[in-house]
Amino acid sequence: MTLQLKVPKMACSACANTIAKAVRDIDSASTVEADIKTKLVTIQTAKSESEVRKAIASAGYPASQFEI
C-alpha cells in the first residue's frame, strides 16, 4: 500500500531520517521518501495506515493525510 502523509513538523533531513527509521522499525521492507519543502512523506508499506501514523507520531512527528 502507498501512503502519502503531510508531516507539518518535518523541517530538515534529520527529521526525515527519524520518520523513515520509525516506519522501518515496524516494516523493514518499507520504502520512505520525504520532501522537506512540501513536508510530504510517501511510504510504501504492508502495514496499515493507523500503524504507520502511530509509529511516526511516537517519533514526535504527527502526520495528517495528504489529499491528491
Secondary structure, DSSP 8 states (H G I E B T S, - for coil): -EEEEE-TT--SHHHHHHHHHHHHHH-TT-EEEEETTTTEEEEE-SS-HHHHHHHHHHTT---EE---
